[in-house]
């Protein structure tokens, strides 16, 4: 077991107040570096996945009386942290997820900005602001007419998705970074009273538990996918009017059913409230305050379903001046110093991204970890619970794991990972994707349903 990973897991476990004796059941192998990065992304992957699997095994112990060993390979954990890069359908190649105008650009004052234009409404808004054609060269030329900070201010005012590249020093001096330093990595809070709900006997950790998954893109859906891997019934609730990225729907949709509900419609809102009556977990990744307007913030959901565990995923946290700012992993990396730090380590001027969406995947597993911890607290002491995780706070955690000299490390090509892949038929075709790395002895993770197109099912629970 890597001493660095061991320390990271022990700290996570201690911060959550979990039983320390469980740590003796961990079996970890592998060591950094396995990907080209000056950050210990492998430690982050293995630690977050292992802690989550260990928390699932603790629920299994409560349900079966059996303390099962938990095994996580660093190589497997890193592959799962890049799962969207390794997904193939019908033997084809992995699909490029990036729009041609997404990426880094230099401004008139020499500052760099990163644009996220993968969704059509963000792309059209950006082109309208810049007054240019839909071509990378046109965007680059237009941005040479802007100073970096002024462009960021104008874009954010319009609700567009981009970030000015900052150094760690600039980020650390920012009020948003100061707000994050006051928050725990995984924030768990009791938000209401309810009687205890002890776990019934079962052979899988989350068997019989029901999860409403109102998330998109990577981080939130990864949390739901993790819960499904350990036996939860996960119903993904998608707004029919909201954009999604098809490869991510496939990769993060394994093990889930999916329905369409438009929360702007009173009837669909009522349907969701009906589903809540049987739900154990409600997971959402809307911008801060967006669900409050529709009657589904944490307090409202806890009033509808006392005893619920309400998981929230945000880009920059739910406190501070950027609480409502739109963001994605790539933008948080840019804004909070990672692109600048990686570029400096490589002796480059252009922003350099981390070798995987580590803030997305890390936050997804940390959110699942918090949800599992809250479920144990609900079983033992009752109550409704809120769990909050943010990409930017996960970034602070990644920094705390230290740096390494590993930018020349070879990448992990798909051809080298065949032993970690699983295949199966789906409505999309035959898919090949990375299996789940958190192995629990006697209760191996498994997605019992193939991914489906959004809205494939009616809005009802499969069981109960």
GUTOR-260394 format. One line per field, with one value per residue (C-alpha): x, y, z; residue number from 1. Coordinates in pm, 1 decimal. Layout:
N
px <- [X, ...]
py <- [Y, ...]
pz <- [Z, ...]
resi <- [NUM, ...]
END
This chain:
464
px <- [0.0, 134.5, 208.6, 71.1, -259.1, -282.3, -242.5, -501.8, -759.3, -693.7, -750.1, -1075.0, -1193.1, -1101.6, -1269.5, -1593.9, -1579.8, -1594.8, -1487.4, -1104.3, -1092.7, -1244.3, -917.7, -757.8, -972.5, -817.4, -596.3, -432.3, -168.3, 18.6, 212.0, 257.0, 327.4, 109.0, 1.2, 197.2, 126.1, 309.5, 10.1, -60.4, -372.7, -326.8, -331.6, -649.4, -812.7, -718.4, -792.3, -1138.2, -1244.1, -1107.2, -1269.3, -1602.1, -1578.3, -1482.0, -1786.9, -2005.6, -1847.9, -1932.4, -2298.8, -2264.8, -2121.2, -2424.5, -2656.2, -2484.2, -2256.5, -1963.2, -1658.5, -1548.0, -1205.8, -1187.0, -934.0, -852.5, -572.7, -423.4, -406.0, -773.5, -873.9, -695.5, -859.8, -1198.6, -1106.0, -1076.6, -1371.7, -1525.5, -1200.4, -1209.0, -1575.6, -1631.3, -1950.0, -1963.4, -1585.7, -1537.2, -1294.3, -1361.7, -1550.3, -1395.4, -1606.0, -1480.1, -1637.6, -1394.3, -1405.6, -1356.0, -1007.6, -742.9, -684.2, -448.6, -595.4, -457.6, -277.0, -108.9, -348.5, -500.7, -867.9, -1036.5, -1376.4, -1626.2, -1859.2, -1968.8, -2336.4, -2494.2, -2648.0, -2312.7, -2142.0, -2389.8, -2371.5, -1993.9, -1989.2, -2242.5, -2029.1, -1718.0, -1901.7, -1725.6, -1787.3, -1797.5, -1431.4, -1139.4, -930.3, -1209.8, -1246.4, -870.0, -861.2, -1160.7, -1008.5, -697.7, -924.2, -999.4, -804.5, -840.1, -1008.3, -1248.6, -1353.7, -1411.1, -1631.6, -1834.5, -1876.9, -1977.8, -2230.4, -2398.4, -2394.8, -2136.1, -1883.0, -1518.5, -1236.4, -934.3, -617.2, -483.4, -174.1, -203.0, -92.5, -370.4, -628.3, -522.1, -570.7, -918.9, -1222.3, -1368.4, -1061.6, -1089.5, -1454.0, -1356.1, -1084.6, -1354.8, -1543.0, -1472.1, -1390.6, -1713.8, -1971.1, -2231.2, -2504.4, -2822.5, -3107.0, -3416.1, -3557.1, -3671.3, -3670.7, -3375.3, -3398.3, -3183.9, -3058.3, -3240.1, -3037.8, -2896.5, -2611.7, -2516.8, -2432.1, -2707.2, -2964.5, -3316.7, -3208.6, -3355.7, -3168.8, -3303.5, -3021.0, -3078.4, -2725.4, -2548.9, -2206.8, -1952.1, -1918.9, -2277.9, -2353.5, -2034.9, -2169.8, -2495.5, -2307.6, -2100.4, -2413.6, -2564.0, -2247.1, -2305.8, -2669.6, -2880.0, -3180.3, -3089.9, -3346.9, -3191.7, -3430.7, -3351.1, -3514.3, -3620.7, -3518.7, -3167.0, -2863.0, -2661.8, -2348.9, -2434.5, -2103.1, -2132.5, -2493.0, -2366.8, -2061.3, -2226.2, -2566.0, -2458.9, -2682.4, -2946.2, -3298.4, -3392.9, -3707.1, -3793.7, -3947.3, -3969.3, -3968.1, -4116.9, -4436.1, -4660.0, -4759.9, -4400.8, -4305.2, -4582.0, -4455.4, -4109.5, -4261.4, -4438.7, -4112.0, -3955.0, -4194.6, -3991.8, -3647.8, -3353.4, -3118.0, -3170.9, -2862.3, -2850.5, -2593.4, -2796.9, -2647.8, -2689.2, -3048.6, -3185.0, -3385.9, -3512.0, -3723.4, -3884.0, -3945.2, -3666.1, -3390.1, -3258.0, -3501.6, -3804.4, -3705.4, -3647.0, -3996.0, -4147.6, -3942.3, -3811.3, -3500.9, -3374.6, -3003.7, -2969.9, -2644.5, -2533.8, -2251.6, -2132.8, -1842.2, -1706.9, -1894.1, -2216.4, -2052.4, -1850.6, -1888.7, -1872.1, -2136.1, -2372.3, -2104.1, -2133.0, -1835.7, -1692.7, -1381.0, -1170.1, -1270.4, -1212.9, -867.7, -797.1, -941.6, -785.8, -426.8, -381.6, -333.2, -75.6, 107.8, 123.0, 248.6, 518.0, 629.0, 659.6, 835.1, 549.7, 357.2, 27.7, -215.3, -161.7, -456.0, -441.1, -432.1, -786.9, -1096.6, -975.0, -1188.4, -1500.9, -1432.1, -1282.6, -1584.6, -1819.9, -1666.4, -1634.1, -2003.5, -2086.6, -1863.6, -2054.2, -2388.9, -2286.0, -2165.0, -2494.6, -2692.3, -2507.5, -2586.1, -2951.2, -2958.4, -2800.8, -2945.4, -3215.7, -3251.9, -3247.7, -2902.1, -2734.3, -2405.2, -2215.0, -1907.3, -1754.4, -1501.1, -1297.2, -1276.9, -1169.6, -896.7, -768.5, -756.5, -561.7, -305.3, -270.2, -157.0, 169.1, 359.7, 585.8, 825.7, 630.3, 543.7, 743.2, 544.4, 385.7, 11.0, -232.9, -364.8, -687.4, -500.1, -314.0, -632.8, -818.2, -811.4, -1009.4, -1285.7, -1628.1, -1859.2, -2234.5, -2524.7, -2728.9, -2977.3, -2673.8, -2501.6, -2239.2, -2040.8, -1697.6, -1618.8, -1403.4, -1534.2, -1568.0, -1240.2, -1383.6, -1387.7, -1567.9, -1501.9, -1817.7, -2013.8, -1837.8, -1962.8, -2186.3, -2413.5, -2715.1, -2874.3, -2724.2, -2716.4, -3023.1, -3116.9, -3246.1, -3618.9, -3640.1, -3850.4, -4164.2, -4122.4, -4171.7, -3963.8, -3876.0, -3934.8, -4159.7]
py <- [0.0, 343.9, 542.8, 854.9, 688.6, 536.6, 879.9, 1033.3, 763.9, 779.8, 1156.2, 1120.5, 849.5, 1052.9, 1368.1, 1173.3, 1021.8, 668.3, 357.4, 341.1, -39.6, -65.3, 64.4, -271.3, -433.5, -228.0, -395.6, -142.7, -193.3, 26.3, 349.8, 681.2, 789.2, 628.5, 942.4, 1249.5, 1509.6, 1703.6, 1634.2, 1303.4, 1224.5, 852.3, 904.7, 1112.0, 843.5, 548.6, 725.8, 855.5, 526.5, 315.0, 528.6, 505.3, 128.5, 95.3, 301.4, 69.6, -230.7, -78.0, -68.5, -431.8, -515.3, -357.0, -555.1, -894.5, -894.4, -958.7, -732.7, -775.0, -693.1, -404.7, -405.2, -112.1, -102.1, 239.5, 156.1, 54.0, 363.5, 591.0, 413.5, 475.0, 840.2, 854.1, 626.8, 860.7, 847.0, 467.8, 411.8, 251.3, 147.4, -138.2, -159.1, 201.9, 455.5, 666.9, 981.5, 1327.3, 1517.7, 1868.5, 2128.2, 2277.4, 2619.6, 2488.8, 2534.4, 2790.5, 3125.1, 3417.8, 3767.2, 4110.3, 4153.2, 3813.6, 3650.9, 3315.7, 3220.6, 2884.5, 2853.9, 2571.5, 2563.4, 2199.2, 2292.7, 2479.7, 2761.9, 2834.4, 2825.1, 3058.4, 3301.4, 3306.1, 3368.0, 3645.5, 3813.0, 3787.5, 3882.6, 3615.7, 3306.7, 2950.2, 2870.3, 2834.7, 3080.7, 3340.5, 3301.3, 3335.5, 3655.0, 3803.7, 3738.6, 3933.4, 4235.9, 4172.8, 4192.1, 3870.0, 3998.4, 4220.3, 3929.1, 3708.1, 3973.2, 4022.2, 3649.0, 3568.4, 3852.4, 3677.5, 3340.7, 3193.2, 2923.9, 3027.6, 3108.0, 3334.8, 3137.3, 3219.9, 3108.6, 2939.9, 3267.9, 3459.9, 3196.4, 3174.2, 3551.3, 3533.1, 3561.0, 3241.4, 3045.0, 3199.9, 3084.6, 2729.8, 2710.0, 2744.2, 2438.2, 2066.8, 1858.8, 1662.2, 1871.1, 1660.2, 1832.9, 1715.7, 1926.8, 1774.0, 1525.2, 1176.7, 837.7, 603.8, 378.2, 72.8, -133.4, -456.9, -776.2, -796.7, -946.1, -623.2, -294.7, -76.7, -336.6, -195.6, 168.4, 415.4, 711.9, 1003.1, 1130.2, 1485.8, 1545.4, 1601.8, 1576.5, 1383.2, 1449.9, 1405.3, 1115.8, 940.5, 955.2, 792.6, 534.6, 442.2, 392.3, 175.3, -36.1, -133.1, -228.3, 88.7, 141.9, 466.9, 660.0, 935.8, 1229.2, 1440.7, 1761.0, 1698.4, 2054.8, 2033.7, 1948.7, 1634.1, 1481.0, 1134.4, 958.4, 1074.1, 954.6, 608.8, 598.6, 734.3, 576.1, 219.8, 61.8, 335.9, 373.0, 710.4, 921.9, 1268.8, 1527.3, 1900.4, 2073.3, 2388.0, 2186.3, 2148.8, 1795.8, 1676.6, 1853.6, 1663.7, 1338.2, 1403.0, 1471.8, 1138.8, 961.3, 1127.7, 943.8, 624.7, 774.4, 733.2, 966.4, 1276.9, 1390.0, 1715.5, 1934.2, 2242.9, 2585.9, 2718.6, 2829.6, 2690.1, 2410.0, 2630.4, 2819.1, 2489.0, 2364.5, 2106.5, 2254.6, 2044.4, 2170.9, 2132.9, 1779.8, 1686.0, 1817.5, 1599.9, 1295.6, 1307.7, 1090.3, 1170.4, 1214.1, 1516.0, 1529.5, 1851.2, 1898.5, 2246.3, 2392.7, 2652.4, 2572.2, 2706.7, 2991.3, 3289.7, 3534.4, 3258.7, 3033.8, 3070.7, 3073.7, 2813.3, 2583.9, 2257.5, 2063.2, 2220.0, 2571.5, 2511.1, 2374.6, 2697.1, 2940.3, 2778.2, 2749.2, 2392.9, 2477.5, 2742.0, 2510.0, 2220.4, 2455.1, 2593.4, 2242.4, 2158.3, 2484.7, 2588.4, 2914.9, 2775.3, 2635.9, 2264.9, 2054.9, 1767.4, 1426.2, 1343.2, 1518.7, 1452.3, 1725.5, 1578.0, 1216.0, 1292.1, 1501.9, 1230.1, 964.9, 1202.9, 1286.6, 914.3, 874.2, 1148.6, 997.6, 654.6, 812.3, 999.5, 679.2, 516.3, 814.6, 796.3, 428.3, 484.4, 816.6, 914.5, 1255.5, 1404.6, 1486.5, 1722.7, 1632.3, 1896.5, 1864.5, 2107.7, 2075.1, 2368.2, 2230.4, 1894.9, 2089.8, 2219.5, 1857.6, 1749.0, 2021.1, 1899.8, 1557.6, 1709.6, 1731.6, 1497.2, 1504.3, 1290.4, 1493.8, 1252.5, 949.7, 761.7, 786.3, 495.0, 402.3, 208.4, -91.7, -135.5, -163.8, -460.3, -646.0, -361.4, -340.6, -502.8, -544.8, -564.8, -497.1, -178.8, 26.9, 221.0, -92.2, -313.4, -104.9, -159.0, 45.0, 47.7, -171.5, -41.5, -39.5, -67.5, -442.9, -574.5, -937.1, -1143.8, -851.5, -746.6, -424.8, -473.2, -262.0, -482.5, -261.9, -131.3, 242.4, 371.9, 691.2, 960.8, 937.5, 567.2, 474.5, 598.4, 804.1, 530.2, 302.5, -41.1, -206.5, -137.5]
pz <- [0.0, -93.5, 221.7, 50.2, -37.8, 309.2, 469.4, 235.5, 313.2, 686.2, 678.1, 481.3, 719.8, 1028.2, 897.8, 846.7, 1194.1, 1055.2, 1247.4, 1230.5, 1259.0, 910.6, 762.8, 840.5, 569.7, 288.1, 29.3, -203.5, -469.4, -713.7, -679.6, -854.3, -1121.5, -1386.1, -1574.7, -1688.7, -1421.1, -1153.3, -925.5, -754.6, -949.1, -886.1, -510.0, -545.4, -760.4, -541.9, -213.2, -311.2, -471.1, -185.2, 85.1, -98.1, -139.4, 227.6, 327.9, 115.9, 287.5, 625.9, 524.4, 413.8, 757.5, 922.6, 693.1, 697.6, 1000.8, 769.9, 758.3, 395.9, 255.7, 7.1, -277.3, -508.6, -765.2, -838.2, -1208.3, -1212.5, -1015.1, -1263.5, -1555.9, -1395.9, -1346.7, -1727.9, -1802.2, -2058.9, -2261.1, -2283.3, -2374.2, -2714.8, -2896.4, -3147.3, -3163.3, -3271.3, -3132.3, -2821.0, -2918.0, -2881.5, -2627.8, -2704.0, -2931.0, -3180.4, -3010.8, -2657.4, -2518.4, -2424.8, -2597.5, -2543.2, -2491.8, -2584.3, -2250.3, -2269.8, -2020.8, -2108.2, -2093.6, -2137.5, -2306.0, -2256.9, -2557.7, -2564.0, -2520.0, -2809.6, -2601.2, -2435.6, -2775.3, -2943.6, -2650.5, -2668.4, -3043.0, -2997.3, -2730.1, -2946.7, -3266.3, -3468.5, -3679.0, -3550.1, -3614.5, -3376.5, -3575.0, -3563.3, -3185.8, -3138.2, -3344.7, -3161.6, -2818.2, -2917.0, -2892.6, -2523.5, -2200.3, -2006.5, -1690.0, -1884.9, -2103.3, -1800.1, -1641.7, -1960.1, -2021.8, -1665.6, -1668.0, -1961.9, -1784.6, -2021.2, -1934.6, -1931.9, -1690.9, -1674.2, -1604.7, -1259.5, -1073.8, -735.8, -578.3, -751.5, -664.6, -301.7, -269.5, -423.3, -192.2, -337.2, -232.3, 113.9, 136.7, 37.3, 301.6, 566.5, 436.3, 487.8, 182.4, 229.4, 413.8, 600.3, 798.6, 969.9, 827.5, 986.1, 1229.7, 1135.3, 1308.0, 1249.1, 943.3, 1021.6, 730.3, 657.7, 596.9, 243.3, 42.0, -140.4, 33.4, -114.7, -212.2, -181.7, -149.4, -398.5, -549.1, -754.2, -975.9, -1107.0, -1233.1, -1565.1, -1731.8, -1516.6, -1142.9, -1024.6, -1261.6, -1141.0, -784.4, -896.8, -1104.4, -798.7, -586.0, -861.6, -873.0, -509.3, -559.6, -532.5, -759.6, -937.1, -1139.7, -1346.7, -1385.2, -1692.0, -1810.5, -2173.3, -2263.4, -2116.1, -2331.3, -2263.9, -2415.2, -2554.1, -2470.3, -2109.6, -2092.5, -2191.9, -1966.8, -1651.4, -1720.0, -1649.1, -1385.7, -1404.4, -1536.0, -1685.4, -1706.1, -1833.4, -1600.5, -1668.8, -1330.2, -1486.7, -1529.9, -1223.5, -1317.9, -1357.4, -1036.3, -861.6, -1009.1, -866.3, -525.0, -551.7, -631.0, -329.2, -100.2, -146.4, -212.5, 22.0, -165.9, -381.3, -577.6, -774.9, -949.3, -1039.9, -979.0, -627.3, -572.4, -899.9, -739.0, -455.2, -709.0, -808.0, -453.7, -440.7, -228.6, 60.8, 322.4, 94.6, -5.0, 360.9, 442.9, 168.8, 264.4, 624.1, 646.1, 296.6, 221.0, -9.5, -208.7, -381.2, -630.6, -732.3, -927.5, -684.2, -360.9, -215.8, -22.8, -142.4, -433.1, -696.7, -540.1, -836.4, -1108.6, -1382.3, -1410.3, -1535.4, -1438.2, -1713.7, -1608.0, -1236.6, -1321.0, -1510.2, -1256.4, -950.1, -1069.7, -1194.6, -1563.5, -1471.0, -1230.4, -1476.9, -1749.9, -1520.1, -1425.4, -1795.9, -1881.6, -2108.5, -2143.7, -2273.6, -2012.3, -1948.5, -1829.4, -1584.1, -1759.3, -1651.2, -1521.5, -1168.7, -1010.6, -1170.5, -1086.4, -747.0, -651.8, -773.6, -551.3, -257.2, -293.8, -293.5, 12.9, 194.8, 98.1, 228.3, 553.0, 592.1, 531.1, 820.7, 1043.4, 939.6, 1029.1, 1369.9, 1485.0, 1238.8, 1075.2, 727.2, 593.7, 348.8, 177.3, -20.8, -241.5, -492.2, -771.5, -642.2, -287.2, -432.6, -610.4, -276.8, -157.5, -466.9, -398.2, -39.3, -165.4, -291.2, -619.6, -814.1, -1109.2, -1353.0, -1661.2, -1880.2, -1760.7, -2054.5, -2092.6, -2039.0, -2386.7, -2422.5, -2566.1, -2236.1, -2027.8, -2179.5, -1846.0, -1684.6, -1944.8, -1949.0, -2246.1, -2282.2, -2514.4, -2479.5, -2683.0, -2811.6, -2939.4, -2781.0, -2536.1, -2386.1, -2075.1, -1762.7, -1483.2, -1125.6, -930.9, -578.4, -516.9, -207.5, -115.0, -153.3, -298.5, -618.5, -779.6, -1080.6, -1297.7, -1348.4, -1614.3, -1939.8, -2008.4, -2190.0, -2377.1, -2145.6, -2085.6, -2176.3, -1873.9, -1703.9, -1387.2, -1134.4, -917.9, -1048.7, -710.3, -413.8]
resi <- [1, 2, 3, 4, 5, 6, 7, 8, 9, 10, 11, 12, 13, 14, 15, 16, 17, 18, 19, 20, 21, 22, 23, 24, 25, 26, 27, 28, 29, 30, 31, 32, 33, 34, 35, 36, 37, 38, 39, 40, 41, 42, 43, 44, 45, 46, 47, 48, 49, 50, 51, 52, 53, 54, 55, 56, 57, 58, 59, 60, 61, 62, 63, 64, 65, 66, 67, 68, 69, 70, 71, 72, 73, 74, 75, 76, 77, 78, 79, 80, 81, 82, 83, 84, 85, 86, 87, 88, 89, 90, 91, 92, 93, 94, 95, 96, 97, 98, 99, 100, 101, 102, 103, 104, 105, 106, 107, 108, 109, 110, 111, 112, 113, 114, 115, 116, 117, 118, 119, 120, 121, 122, 123, 124, 125, 126, 127, 128, 129, 130, 131, 132, 133, 134, 135, 136, 137, 138, 139, 140, 141, 142, 143, 144, 145, 146, 147, 148, 149, 150, 151, 152, 153, 154, 155, 156, 157, 158, 159, 160, 161, 162, 163, 164, 165, 166, 167, 168, 169, 170, 171, 172, 173, 174, 175, 176, 177, 178, 179, 180, 181, 182, 183, 184, 185, 186, 187, 188, 189, 190, 191, 192, 193, 194, 195, 196, 197, 198, 199, 200, 201, 202, 203, 204, 205, 206, 207, 208, 209, 210, 211, 212, 213, 214, 215, 216, 217, 218, 219, 220, 221, 222, 223, 224, 225, 226, 227, 228, 229, 230, 231, 232, 233, 234, 235, 236, 237, 238, 239, 240, 241, 242, 243, 244, 245, 246, 247, 248, 249, 250, 251, 252, 253, 254, 255, 256, 257, 258, 259, 260, 261, 262, 263, 264, 265, 266, 267, 268, 269, 270, 271, 272, 273, 274, 275, 276, 277, 278, 279, 280, 281, 282, 283, 284, 285, 286, 287, 288, 289, 290, 291, 292, 293, 294, 295, 296, 297, 298, 299, 300, 301, 302, 303, 304, 305, 306, 307, 308, 309, 310, 311, 312, 313, 314, 315, 316, 317, 318, 319, 320, 321, 322, 323, 324, 325, 326, 327, 328, 329, 330, 331, 332, 333, 334, 335, 336, 337, 338, 339, 340, 341, 342, 343, 344, 345, 346, 347, 348, 349, 350, 351, 352, 353, 354, 355, 356, 357, 358, 359, 360, 361, 362, 363, 364, 365, 366, 367, 368, 369, 370, 371, 372, 373, 374, 375, 376, 377, 378, 379, 380, 381, 382, 383, 384, 385, 386, 387, 388, 389, 390, 391, 392, 393, 394, 395, 396, 397, 398, 399, 400, 401, 402, 403, 404, 405, 406, 407, 408, 409, 410, 411, 412, 413, 414, 415, 416, 417, 418, 419, 420, 421, 422, 423, 424, 425, 426, 427, 428, 429, 430, 431, 432, 433, 434, 435, 436, 437, 438, 439, 440, 441, 442, 443, 444, 445, 446, 447, 448, 449, 450, 451, 452, 453, 454, 455, 456, 457, 458, 459, 460, 461, 462, 463, 464]
END
